[in-house]
Amino acid sequence: MTELNSHELTEQIIGSAIGVHNTLGPRPVYVVYRDVPIESPFKVDLVVEESVLVEVKAVQAFAPVHHAQVISYLKLTGCPVGLLINFNVTLLKNGIRRVVRPDLYKRSPISPVSPV
């Protein structure tokens, strides 16, 4: 398998999520592993190729806590990018947010202030 960059990988994940959403429609999503429901305060829904974290929701609308949760998971796992996907929307593209780990943001250099 060829190595994909994070942009290509997130595009493939989004395409797969849209396929699931088109088939099943808006609905709650439950996380189950080997026929056992997963319940834990720290529960990453999915990590793809050790580089993209996927957090699945089925909520009326994203709240700031959802974004904060993904950022926390990115920091804990070391993944550079995450997808926050809300399946409880009519059009899935309106329920997808791409989140980059904060320490990877490109910051512009700050010019030193000269003393007066």
VOTORKE-603355 format. One record per atom (N, C-alpha, C): residue in three letters; x, y, z. Coordinates in pm, 1 decimal, decimal comma, padded with zeros to 6 digits, always signed. Atoms other than C-alpha are relative to their C-alpha. Example, Ala and Ser with C-alpha at 12.3 -4.5 7.8 and 13.67 -1.06 7.14 Angstrom:
// VOTORKE-603355
<rec rest="ALA" east="+00089,0" north="-00119,0" up="+00000,0"/>
<rec rest="ALA" east="+01230,0" north="-00450,0" up="+00780,0"/>
<rec rest="ALA" east="+00090,0" north="+00120,0" up="+00000,0"/>
<rec rest="SER" east="-00082,0" north="-00119,0" up="-00006,0"/>
<rec rest="SER" east="+01367,0" north="-00106,0" up="+00714,0"/>
<rec rest="SER" east="-00077,0" north="+00109,0" up="+00073,0"/>
***
This chain:
// VOTORKE-603355
<rec rest="MET" east="+00083,8" north="-00118,1" up="+00000,0"/>
<rec rest="MET" east="+00000,0" north="+00000,0" up="+00000,0"/>
<rec rest="MET" east="+00088,2" north="+00124,2" up="+00000,0"/>
<rec rest="THR" east="-00078,9" north="-00121,6" up="+00003,8"/>
<rec rest="THR" east="+00132,5" north="+00342,8" up="-00084,4"/>
<rec rest="THR" east="-00036,3" north="+00089,2" up="+00116,9"/>
<rec rest="GLU" east="+00023,9" north="-00089,6" up="-00112,4"/>
<rec rest="GLU" east="+00171,8" north="+00598,8" up="+00188,5"/>
<rec rest="GLU" east="-00071,9" north="+00124,5" up="-00049,8"/>
<rec rest="LEU" east="+00077,5" north="-00117,4" up="+00037,5"/>
<rec rest="LEU" east="-00085,4" north="+00876,6" up="+00167,0"/>
<rec rest="LEU" east="+00033,8" north="+00114,5" up="+00093,7"/>
<rec rest="ASN" east="-00016,8" north="-00111,9" up="-00091,5"/>
<rec rest="ASN" east="-00039,1" north="+01225,7" up="+00301,3"/>
<rec rest="ASN" east="-00131,8" north="+00019,9" up="+00074,9"/>
<rec rest="SER" east="+00118,9" north="-00013,0" up="-00085,7"/>
<rec rest="SER" east="-00286,4" north="+01338,5" up="+00566,3"/>
<rec rest="SER" east="-00118,7" north="+00058,4" up="-00076,2"/>
<rec rest="HIS" east="+00111,2" north="-00056,9" up="+00077,0"/>
<rec rest="HIS" east="-00490,9" north="+01540,7" up="+00314,9"/>
<rec rest="HIS" east="-00069,8" north="-00108,0" up="-00083,0"/>
<rec rest="GLU" east="+00058,4" north="+00107,9" up="+00080,2"/>
<rec rest="GLU" east="-00541,1" north="+01242,3" up="+00081,4"/>
<rec rest="GLU" east="-00073,5" north="-00099,4" up="+00087,9"/>
<rec rest="LEU" east="+00059,8" north="+00096,5" up="-00091,7"/>
<rec rest="LEU" east="-00615,5" north="+01015,6" up="+00377,0"/>
<rec rest="LEU" east="-00132,1" north="+00053,1" up="+00055,5"/>
<rec rest="THR" east="+00125,7" north="-00055,0" up="-00052,1"/>
<rec rest="THR" east="-00875,7" north="+01251,7" up="+00525,2"/>
<rec rest="THR" east="-00106,1" north="+00005,2" up="-00109,7"/>
<rec rest="GLU" east="+00096,7" north="+00000,4" up="+00110,4"/>
<rec rest="GLU" east="-01038,4" north="+01283,1" up="+00181,5"/>
<rec rest="GLU" east="-00061,2" north="-00138,9" up="-00018,4"/>
<rec rest="GLN" east="+00052,5" north="+00136,3" up="+00012,2"/>
<rec rest="GLN" east="-01071,0" north="+00902,1" up="+00161,4"/>
<rec rest="GLN" east="-00094,0" north="-00034,0" up="+00115,6"/>
<rec rest="ILE" east="+00084,4" north="+00026,7" up="-00116,6"/>
<rec rest="ILE" east="-01213,3" north="+00884,0" up="+00514,1"/>
<rec rest="ILE" east="-00134,2" north="+00072,3" up="-00015,6"/>
<rec rest="ILE" east="+00122,9" north="-00076,2" up="+00019,9"/>
<rec rest="ILE" east="-01465,3" north="+01159,0" up="+00434,2"/>
<rec rest="ILE" east="-00086,5" north="-00067,6" up="-00106,0"/>
<rec rest="GLY" east="+00075,3" north="+00070,3" up="+00103,7"/>
<rec rest="GLY" east="-01566,5" north="+00974,6" up="+00116,9"/>
<rec rest="GLY" east="-00068,3" north="-00124,1" up="+00053,2"/>
<rec rest="SER" east="+00060,0" north="+00119,5" up="-00060,6"/>
<rec rest="SER" east="-01624,4" north="+00656,4" up="+00315,3"/>
<rec rest="SER" east="-00113,9" north="+00037,3" up="+00093,3"/>
<rec rest="ALA" east="+00105,4" north="-00044,6" up="-00092,5"/>
<rec rest="ALA" east="-01824,5" north="+00844,2" up="+00579,5"/>
<rec rest="ALA" east="-00123,9" north="+00043,0" up="-00077,6"/>
<rec rest="ILE" east="+00114,0" north="-00042,4" up="+00082,0"/>
<rec rest="ILE" east="-02043,4" north="+00998,4" up="+00308,4"/>
<rec rest="ILE" east="-00072,8" north="-00121,9" up="-00055,2"/>
<rec rest="GLY" east="+00062,8" north="+00123,4" up="+00048,5"/>
<rec rest="GLY" east="-02104,6" north="+00649,8" up="+00164,8"/>
<rec rest="GLY" east="-00086,1" north="-00064,7" up="+00106,7"/>
<rec rest="VAL" east="+00077,5" north="+00057,0" up="-00111,6"/>
<rec rest="VAL" east="-02217,7" north="+00522,1" up="+00505,7"/>
<rec rest="VAL" east="-00123,4" north="+00084,9" up="+00025,4"/>
<rec rest="HIS" east="+00110,9" north="-00090,4" up="-00027,0"/>
<rec rest="HIS" east="-02434,5" north="+00829,4" up="+00559,5"/>
<rec rest="HIS" east="-00106,8" north="-00009,3" up="-00108,6"/>
<rec rest="ASN" east="+00096,9" north="+00013,0" up="+00109,2"/>
<rec rest="ASN" east="-02596,3" north="+00796,7" up="+00215,6"/>
<rec rest="ASN" east="-00079,6" north="-00129,8" up="+00011,9"/>
<rec rest="THR" east="+00067,4" north="+00128,9" up="-00014,4"/>
<rec rest="THR" east="-02678,8" north="+00433,5" up="+00290,8"/>
<rec rest="THR" east="-00093,2" north="-00003,1" up="+00119,9"/>
<rec rest="LEU" east="+00076,4" north="+00011,3" up="-00124,1"/>
<rec rest="LEU" east="-02801,0" north="+00467,5" up="+00650,1"/>
<rec rest="LEU" east="-00082,3" north="+00123,6" up="+00034,3"/>
<rec rest="GLY" east="+00070,0" north="-00124,1" up="-00032,6"/>
<rec rest="GLY" east="-02913,3" north="+00831,2" up="+00666,6"/>
<rec rest="GLY" east="+00039,7" north="+00051,2" up="+00137,7"/>
<rec rest="PRO" east="-00031,7" north="-00056,5" up="-00131,3"/>
<rec rest="PRO" east="-02897,8" north="+01055,5" up="+00975,8"/>
<rec rest="PRO" east="-00046,9" north="-00093,3" up="+00111,2"/>
<rec rest="ARG" east="+00035,9" north="+00088,4" up="-00111,8"/>
<rec rest="ARG" east="-02893,7" north="+00846,1" up="+01292,7"/>
<rec rest="ARG" east="+00111,1" north="+00000,8" up="+00103,8"/>
<rec rest="PRO" east="-00104,6" north="+00015,6" up="-00101,1"/>
<rec rest="PRO" east="-02710,4" north="+00786,8" up="+01618,7"/>
<rec rest="PRO" east="+00100,0" north="-00106,6" up="-00043,8"/>
<rec rest="VAL" east="-00105,7" north="+00095,9" up="+00031,8"/>
<rec rest="VAL" east="-02381,2" north="+00602,5" up="+01585,0"/>
<rec rest="VAL" east="+00054,7" north="-00055,0" up="+00130,8"/>
<rec rest="TYR" east="-00051,0" north="+00063,7" up="-00119,9"/>
<rec rest="TYR" east="-02266,8" north="+00352,9" up="+01845,1"/>
<rec rest="TYR" east="+00134,1" north="-00064,2" up="-00031,3"/>
<rec rest="VAL" east="-00131,6" north="+00058,9" up="+00019,4"/>
<rec rest="VAL" east="-01907,9" north="+00241,4" up="+01887,5"/>
<rec rest="VAL" east="+00001,1" north="-00137,7" up="+00064,4"/>
<rec rest="VAL" east="-00002,5" north="+00138,9" up="-00046,6"/>
<rec rest="VAL" east="-01876,7" north="-00135,0" up="+01916,2"/>
<rec rest="VAL" east="+00127,7" north="-00064,5" up="-00052,1"/>
<rec rest="TYR" east="-00120,1" north="+00071,0" up="+00040,9"/>
<rec rest="TYR" east="-01558,7" north="-00343,3" up="+01910,5"/>
<rec rest="TYR" east="-00017,0" north="-00146,0" up="+00036,4"/>
<rec rest="ARG" east="+00018,3" north="+00144,4" up="-00019,2"/>
<rec rest="ARG" east="-01588,5" north="-00720,1" up="+01865,8"/>
<rec rest="ARG" east="-00127,5" north="-00030,0" up="+00078,1"/>
<rec rest="ASP" east="+00133,7" north="+00018,7" up="-00057,6"/>
<rec rest="ASP" east="-01957,9" north="-00709,4" up="+01957,7"/>
<rec rest="ASP" east="-00014,4" north="+00051,3" up="+00143,4"/>
<rec rest="VAL" east="+00008,0" north="-00055,6" up="-00135,0"/>
<rec rest="VAL" east="-01887,1" north="-00518,7" up="+02282,0"/>
<rec rest="VAL" east="-00008,3" north="+00152,3" up="-00011,0"/>
<rec rest="PRO" east="+00007,6" north="-00146,7" up="+00000,6"/>
<rec rest="PRO" east="-02010,7" north="-00158,6" up="+02324,6"/>
<rec rest="PRO" east="+00115,3" north="+00059,0" up="+00081,6"/>
<rec rest="ILE" east="-00113,4" north="-00064,1" up="-00066,0"/>
<rec rest="ILE" east="-01722,0" north="+00069,4" up="+02420,7"/>
<rec rest="ILE" east="-00050,3" north="+00119,4" up="+00080,3"/>
<rec rest="GLU" east="+00033,7" north="-00113,3" up="-00085,5"/>
<rec rest="GLU" east="-01775,8" north="+00302,7" up="+02713,6"/>
<rec rest="GLU" east="+00120,4" north="+00030,5" up="+00086,9"/>
<rec rest="SER" east="-00118,6" north="-00041,1" up="-00074,3"/>
<rec rest="SER" east="-01483,6" north="+00495,1" up="+02860,4"/>
<rec rest="SER" east="+00009,6" north="+00150,9" up="-00007,8"/>
<rec rest="PRO" east="-00015,0" north="-00144,8" up="+00009,0"/>
<rec rest="PRO" east="-01401,5" north="+00856,0" up="+02947,0"/>
<rec rest="PRO" east="+00098,6" north="+00039,4" up="-00111,0"/>
<rec rest="PHE" east="-00093,2" north="-00024,8" up="+00109,7"/>
<rec rest="PHE" east="-01110,4" north="+00835,8" up="+02697,2"/>
<rec rest="PHE" east="-00022,7" north="-00108,0" up="-00103,2"/>
<rec rest="LYS" east="+00035,4" north="+00098,6" up="+00100,7"/>
<rec rest="LYS" east="-01238,7" north="+00665,3" up="+02387,9"/>
<rec rest="LYS" east="+00014,4" north="+00064,6" up="-00137,1"/>
<rec rest="VAL" east="-00017,7" north="-00047,3" up="+00136,6"/>
<rec rest="VAL" east="-01096,4" north="+00749,0" up="+02049,3"/>
<rec rest="VAL" east="-00080,7" north="-00093,7" up="-00088,3"/>
<rec rest="ASP" east="+00084,3" north="+00085,1" up="+00083,9"/>
<rec rest="ASP" east="-01347,1" north="+00626,2" up="+01793,2"/>
<rec rest="ASP" east="+00080,7" north="-00076,9" up="-00102,9"/>
<rec rest="LEU" east="-00074,5" north="+00065,7" up="+00107,1"/>
<rec rest="LEU" east="-01095,5" north="+00550,0" up="+01519,6"/>
<rec rest="LEU" east="+00129,3" north="+00075,3" up="-00025,9"/>
<rec rest="VAL" east="-00125,9" north="-00058,2" up="+00045,8"/>
<rec rest="VAL" east="-00733,0" north="+00608,5" up="+01424,8"/>
<rec rest="VAL" east="+00036,7" north="-00073,0" up="-00128,3"/>
<rec rest="VAL" east="-00029,9" north="+00057,4" up="+00130,7"/>
<rec rest="VAL" east="-00643,5" north="+00555,3" up="+01058,9"/>
<rec rest="VAL" east="+00147,8" north="+00020,9" up="-00031,2"/>
<rec rest="GLU" east="-00141,3" north="+00000,3" up="+00036,1"/>
<rec rest="GLU" east="-00286,0" north="+00465,4" up="+00960,6"/>
<rec rest="GLU" east="+00086,6" north="+00078,7" up="+00098,3"/>
<rec rest="GLU" east="-00074,1" north="-00065,2" up="-00107,8"/>
<rec rest="GLU" east="-00160,8" north="+00603,5" up="+01292,4"/>
<rec rest="GLU" east="+00023,4" north="+00148,8" up="-00024,3"/>
<rec rest="SER" east="-00022,2" north="-00141,3" up="+00027,7"/>
<rec rest="SER" east="-00202,1" north="+00956,6" up="+01158,4"/>
<rec rest="SER" east="-00126,4" north="+00085,2" up="-00002,6"/>
<rec rest="VAL" east="+00125,0" north="-00077,2" up="+00002,4"/>
<rec rest="VAL" east="-00570,0" north="+01058,4" up="+01136,4"/>
<rec rest="VAL" east="-00095,1" north="-00055,9" up="+00104,0"/>
<rec rest="LEU" east="+00095,1" north="+00037,0" up="-00104,6"/>
<rec rest="LEU" east="-00796,6" north="+01050,3" up="+01438,7"/>
<rec rest="LEU" east="-00140,0" north="+00034,6" up="-00050,7"/>
<rec rest="VAL" east="+00138,0" north="-00024,5" up="+00042,6"/>
<rec rest="VAL" east="-01169,2" north="+01019,8" up="+01363,8"/>
<rec rest="VAL" east="-00090,6" north="-00009,9" up="+00122,4"/>
<rec rest="GLU" east="+00094,6" north="-00003,7" up="-00111,4"/>
<rec rest="GLU" east="-01424,9" north="+01122,1" up="+01625,5"/>
<rec rest="GLU" east="-00139,8" north="+00011,2" up="-00058,9"/>
<rec rest="VAL" east="+00133,9" north="+00008,9" up="+00057,4"/>
<rec rest="VAL" east="-01782,1" north="+01026,0" up="+01537,3"/>
<rec rest="VAL" east="-00102,7" north="+00048,1" up="+00102,1"/>
<rec rest="LYS" east="+00108,1" north="-00051,3" up="-00084,6"/>
<rec rest="LYS" east="-02083,5" north="+01210,2" up="+01677,5"/>
<rec rest="LYS" east="-00133,3" north="-00017,5" up="-00072,6"/>
<rec rest="ALA" east="+00136,2" north="-00006,6" up="+00053,3"/>
<rec rest="ALA" east="-02459,8" north="+01206,8" up="+01627,6"/>
<rec rest="ALA" east="-00074,7" north="+00097,7" up="+00090,2"/>
<rec rest="VAL" east="+00053,2" north="-00105,7" up="-00085,7"/>
<rec rest="VAL" east="-02561,0" north="+01539,4" up="+01781,6"/>
<rec rest="VAL" east="-00074,4" north="+00102,8" up="-00085,0"/>
<rec rest="GLN" east="+00074,2" north="-00104,6" up="+00069,6"/>
<rec rest="GLN" east="-02792,2" north="+01827,3" up="+01693,1"/>
<rec rest="GLN" east="+00095,6" north="+00096,6" up="-00069,6"/>
<rec rest="ALA" east="-00101,3" north="-00091,1" up="+00054,1"/>
<rec rest="ALA" east="-02490,8" north="+02056,5" up="+01640,6"/>
<rec rest="ALA" east="+00126,9" north="-00017,2" up="+00082,0"/>
<rec rest="PHE" east="-00125,3" north="+00005,1" up="-00073,7"/>
<rec rest="PHE" east="-02124,3" north="+02062,8" up="+01734,2"/>
<rec rest="PHE" east="+00000,9" north="+00107,9" up="+00107,1"/>
<rec rest="ALA" east="-00020,3" north="-00094,9" up="-00108,3"/>
<rec rest="ALA" east="-02046,2" north="+02232,7" up="+02063,3"/>
<rec rest="ALA" east="+00150,7" north="+00017,8" up="+00017,5"/>
<rec rest="PRO" east="-00143,0" north="-00020,3" up="-00021,7"/>
<rec rest="PRO" east="-01710,1" north="+02379,1" up="+02166,4"/>
<rec rest="PRO" east="+00068,8" north="-00119,4" up="+00068,7"/>
<rec rest="VAL" east="-00058,3" north="+00114,5" up="-00069,9"/>
<rec rest="VAL" east="-01656,8" north="+02074,3" up="+02389,9"/>
<rec rest="VAL" east="+00040,4" north="-00110,4" up="-00097,7"/>
<rec rest="HIS" east="-00034,9" north="+00102,7" up="+00098,1"/>
<rec rest="HIS" east="-01651,4" north="+01848,0" up="+02082,4"/>
<rec rest="HIS" east="+00134,7" north="+00030,9" up="-00065,2"/>
<rec rest="HIS" east="-00127,5" north="-00043,1" up="+00057,4"/>
<rec rest="HIS" east="-01368,6" north="+02047,6" up="+01924,1"/>
<rec rest="HIS" east="+00112,4" north="-00019,0" up="+00102,7"/>
<rec rest="ALA" east="-00100,1" north="+00015,6" up="-00106,3"/>
<rec rest="ALA" east="-01182,1" north="+02052,4" up="+02258,1"/>
<rec rest="ALA" east="+00034,3" north="-00147,4" up="+00021,6"/>
<rec rest="GLN" east="-00021,9" north="+00143,9" up="-00016,0"/>
<rec rest="GLN" east="-01224,9" north="+01675,0" up="+02285,8"/>
<rec rest="GLN" east="+00095,5" north="-00051,6" up="-00107,6"/>
<rec rest="VAL" east="-00087,0" north="+00045,2" up="+00108,5"/>
<rec rest="VAL" east="-01063,9" north="+01618,1" up="+01945,1"/>
<rec rest="VAL" east="+00142,1" north="+00052,7" up="+00020,5"/>
<rec rest="ILE" east="-00133,5" north="-00054,7" up="-00025,7"/>
<rec rest="ILE" east="-00775,1" north="+01850,5" up="+02031,3"/>
<rec rest="ILE" east="+00070,0" north="-00078,7" up="+00111,0"/>
<rec rest="SER" east="-00059,0" north="+00080,2" up="-00109,0"/>
<rec rest="SER" east="-00718,0" north="+01659,8" up="+02357,9"/>
<rec rest="SER" east="+00044,1" north="-00136,4" up="-00051,1"/>
<rec rest="TYR" east="-00035,1" north="+00131,1" up="+00054,1"/>
<rec rest="TYR" east="-00721,9" north="+01327,3" up="+02173,0"/>
<rec rest="TYR" east="+00119,3" north="+00008,8" up="-00094,3"/>
<rec rest="LEU" east="-00115,3" north="-00017,7" up="+00088,7"/>
<rec rest="LEU" east="-00479,4" north="+01461,7" up="+01911,4"/>
<rec rest="LEU" east="+00129,0" north="+00012,4" up="+00081,3"/>
<rec rest="LYS" east="-00118,7" north="-00016,6" up="-00085,2"/>
<rec rest="LYS" east="-00237,6" north="+01567,6" up="+02184,8"/>
<rec rest="LYS" east="+00038,9" north="-00132,1" up="+00066,1"/>
<rec rest="LEU" east="-00028,9" north="+00126,2" up="-00069,2"/>
<rec rest="LEU" east="-00269,2" north="+01234,2" up="+02367,2"/>
<rec rest="LEU" east="+00050,5" north="-00109,2" up="-00093,7"/>
<rec rest="THR" east="-00039,8" north="+00104,8" up="+00093,8"/>
<rec rest="THR" east="-00229,8" north="+01017,5" up="+02057,1"/>
<rec rest="THR" east="+00120,0" north="+00038,9" up="-00085,2"/>
<rec rest="GLY" east="-00108,5" north="-00045,4" up="+00086,8"/>
<rec rest="GLY" east="+00023,6" north="+01230,9" up="+01871,5"/>
<rec rest="GLY" east="-00040,5" north="+00010,4" up="-00146,1"/>
<rec rest="CYS" east="+00046,3" north="-00013,0" up="+00138,9"/>
<rec rest="CYS" east="-00189,1" north="+01225,3" up="+01555,0"/>
<rec rest="CYS" east="+00004,1" north="+00147,7" up="-00040,4"/>
<rec rest="PRO" east="-00007,8" north="-00140,1" up="+00042,1"/>
<rec rest="PRO" east="-00136,0" north="+01541,6" up="+01348,7"/>
<rec rest="PRO" east="-00134,3" north="+00062,2" up="-00037,0"/>
<rec rest="VAL" east="+00126,9" north="-00054,8" up="+00047,3"/>
<rec rest="VAL" east="-00493,6" north="+01575,6" up="+01223,9"/>
<rec rest="VAL" east="-00115,3" north="-00090,3" up="+00043,4"/>
<rec rest="GLY" east="+00117,9" north="+00076,4" up="-00037,9"/>
<rec rest="GLY" east="-00842,7" north="+01471,3" up="+01323,6"/>
<rec rest="GLY" east="-00120,4" north="+00044,1" up="-00081,4"/>
<rec rest="LEU" east="+00127,5" north="-00032,1" up="+00063,8"/>
<rec rest="LEU" east="-01185,4" north="+01456,9" up="+01165,7"/>
<rec rest="LEU" east="-00109,3" north="-00016,3" up="+00103,9"/>
<rec rest="LEU" east="+00117,2" north="+00002,5" up="-00087,1"/>
<rec rest="LEU" east="-01491,8" north="+01540,1" up="+01372,2"/>
<rec rest="LEU" east="-00119,2" north="-00014,1" up="-00093,6"/>
<rec rest="ILE" east="+00107,3" north="+00030,0" up="+00094,5"/>
<rec rest="ILE" east="-01787,5" north="+01381,7" up="+01191,8"/>
<rec rest="ILE" east="-00131,8" north="-00016,9" up="+00074,8"/>
<rec rest="ASN" east="+00132,9" north="+00007,1" up="-00058,9"/>
<rec rest="ASN" east="-02151,8" north="+01438,5" up="+01287,4"/>
<rec rest="ASN" east="-00093,7" north="-00068,1" up="-00099,7"/>
<rec rest="PHE" east="+00089,0" north="+00073,6" up="+00089,0"/>
<rec rest="PHE" east="-02380,9" north="+01176,4" up="+01132,1"/>
<rec rest="PHE" east="-00145,8" north="+00042,6" up="+00013,7"/>
<rec rest="ASN" east="+00138,0" north="-00042,3" up="-00019,9"/>
<rec rest="ASN" east="-02695,2" north="+01351,3" up="+01258,1"/>
<rec rest="ASN" east="-00029,8" north="+00128,4" up="-00077,7"/>
<rec rest="VAL" east="+00026,5" north="-00113,1" up="+00088,7"/>
<rec rest="VAL" east="-02715,4" north="+01593,4" up="+00963,3"/>
<rec rest="VAL" east="-00058,9" north="-00053,9" up="-00129,6"/>
<rec rest="THR" east="+00060,4" north="+00041,9" up="+00125,9"/>
<rec rest="THR" east="-02907,0" north="+01582,0" up="+00637,2"/>
<rec rest="THR" east="+00105,9" north="-00019,5" up="-00107,9"/>
<rec rest="LEU" east="-00107,6" north="+00006,7" up="+00097,3"/>
<rec rest="LEU" east="-02600,3" north="+01650,9" up="+00420,7"/>
<rec rest="LEU" east="+00131,6" north="-00012,7" up="+00075,8"/>
<rec rest="LEU" east="-00115,4" north="+00028,8" up="-00086,0"/>
<rec rest="LEU" east="-02286,4" north="+01495,9" up="+00569,2"/>
<rec rest="LEU" east="+00111,3" north="+00102,5" up="-00012,3"/>
<rec rest="LYS" east="-00108,8" north="-00096,8" up="+00012,0"/>
<rec rest="LYS" east="-02045,1" north="+01753,9" up="+00428,8"/>
<rec rest="LYS" east="-00018,8" north="+00117,6" up="+00096,4"/>
<rec rest="ASN" east="+00025,7" north="-00105,1" up="-00098,5"/>
<rec rest="ASN" east="-02212,5" north="+02000,6" up="+00667,2"/>
<rec rest="ASN" east="+00031,9" north="-00044,8" up="+00142,4"/>
<rec rest="GLY" east="-00028,3" north="+00052,8" up="-00133,1"/>
<rec rest="GLY" east="-02122,1" north="+01775,8" up="+00959,5"/>
<rec rest="GLY" east="+00142,9" north="-00048,4" up="+00015,3"/>
<rec rest="ILE" east="-00139,2" north="+00042,6" up="-00007,0"/>
<rec rest="ILE" east="-01747,7" north="+01737,1" up="+00901,6"/>
<rec rest="ILE" east="+00088,6" north="+00119,3" up="+00031,2"/>
<rec rest="ARG" east="-00098,8" north="-00102,2" up="-00035,1"/>
<rec rest="ARG" east="-01474,7" north="+01941,8" up="+01068,2"/>
<rec rest="ARG" east="+00137,6" north="-00065,4" up="+00002,9"/>
<rec rest="ARG" east="-00139,0" north="+00046,0" up="-00001,8"/>
<rec rest="ARG" east="-01100,8" north="+01892,1" up="+01008,8"/>
<rec rest="ARG" east="+00071,4" north="+00080,7" up="+00106,5"/>
<rec rest="VAL" east="-00066,5" north="-00065,7" up="-00112,2"/>
<rec rest="VAL" east="-00893,1" north="+01970,5" up="+01319,1"/>
<rec rest="VAL" east="+00148,0" north="-00036,0" up="-00003,9"/>
<rec rest="VAL" east="-00144,3" north="+00021,1" up="-00001,4"/>
<rec rest="VAL" east="-00514,9" north="+02015,4" up="+01319,5"/>
<rec rest="VAL" east="+00050,1" north="+00017,1" up="+00142,6"/>
<rec rest="ARG" east="-00057,1" north="-00009,1" up="-00135,1"/>
<rec rest="ARG" east="-00315,5" north="+01953,7" up="+01637,8"/>
<rec rest="ARG" east="+00062,8" north="+00139,1" up="+00017,8"/>
<rec rest="PRO" east="-00040,7" north="-00139,8" up="-00015,8"/>
<rec rest="PRO" east="-00246,4" north="+02304,4" up="+01778,7"/>
<rec rest="PRO" east="+00149,8" north="+00026,2" up="-00011,2"/>
<rec rest="ASP" east="-00144,0" north="-00027,0" up="+00006,8"/>
<rec rest="ASP" east="+00131,0" north="+02266,9" up="+01805,9"/>
<rec rest="ASP" east="+00053,3" north="-00009,3" up="-00143,0"/>
<rec rest="LEU" east="-00040,8" north="+00007,5" up="+00139,7"/>
<rec rest="LEU" east="+00140,3" north="+02211,0" up="+01428,2"/>
<rec rest="LEU" east="-00048,6" north="+00120,0" up="-00081,4"/>
<rec rest="TYR" east="+00045,0" north="-00120,0" up="+00071,5"/>
<rec rest="TYR" east="-00028,3" north="+02541,7" up="+01339,0"/>
<rec rest="TYR" east="+00122,4" north="+00075,1" up="-00048,5"/>
<rec rest="LYS" east="-00109,6" north="-00082,5" up="+00050,7"/>
<rec rest="LYS" east="+00193,3" north="+02754,6" up="+01120,7"/>
<rec rest="LYS" east="-00020,0" north="+00139,9" up="+00055,6"/>
<rec rest="ARG" east="+00007,8" north="-00133,7" up="-00058,2"/>
<rec rest="ARG" east="+00264,1" north="+03072,3" up="+01307,4"/>
<rec rest="ARG" east="+00093,3" north="+00092,5" up="-00075,0"/>
<rec rest="SER" east="-00088,4" north="-00096,2" up="+00064,4"/>
<rec rest="SER" east="+00401,8" north="+03382,9" up="+01147,5"/>
<rec rest="SER" east="+00099,1" north="+00049,4" up="+00103,8"/>
<rec rest="PRO" east="-00099,5" north="-00047,6" up="-00096,0"/>
<rec rest="PRO" east="+00723,5" north="+03501,7" up="+01304,5"/>
<rec rest="PRO" east="-00039,0" north="+00137,6" up="+00051,5"/>
<rec rest="ILE" east="+00033,6" north="-00126,6" up="-00062,9"/>
<rec rest="ILE" east="+00674,4" north="+03787,7" up="+01545,5"/>
<rec rest="ILE" east="+00125,0" north="+00088,3" up="-00002,5"/>
<rec rest="SER" east="-00112,2" north="-00093,3" up="+00003,4"/>
<rec rest="SER" east="+00895,5" north="+04087,5" up="+01487,5"/>
<rec rest="SER" east="+00026,1" north="+00051,2" up="+00139,7"/>
<rec rest="PRO" east="-00029,9" north="-00055,6" up="-00132,7"/>
<rec rest="PRO" east="+01078,2" north="+04197,9" up="+01798,5"/>
<rec rest="PRO" east="-00035,6" north="+00148,2" up="+00004,2"/>
<rec rest="VAL" east="+00034,6" north="-00140,5" up="-00018,7"/>
<rec rest="VAL" east="+00960,7" north="+04527,8" up="+01937,3"/>
<rec rest="VAL" east="+00125,6" north="+00071,6" up="+00047,1"/>
<rec rest="SER" east="-00121,0" north="-00072,4" up="-00040,6"/>
<rec rest="SER" east="+01241,8" north="+04779,9" up="+01955,3"/>
<rec rest="SER" east="-00034,1" north="+00089,7" up="+00118,6"/>
<rec rest="PRO" east="+00026,3" north="-00084,3" up="-00117,7"/>
<rec rest="PRO" east="+01272,9" north="+04960,9" up="+02286,6"/>
<rec rest="PRO" east="-00008,4" north="+00147,9" up="-00039,4"/>
<rec rest="VAL" east="+00018,0" north="-00144,4" up="+00028,2"/>
<rec rest="VAL" east="+01167,5" north="+05324,9" up="+02293,0"/>
<rec rest="VAL" east="+00104,4" north="+00079,5" up="+00073,1"/>
***
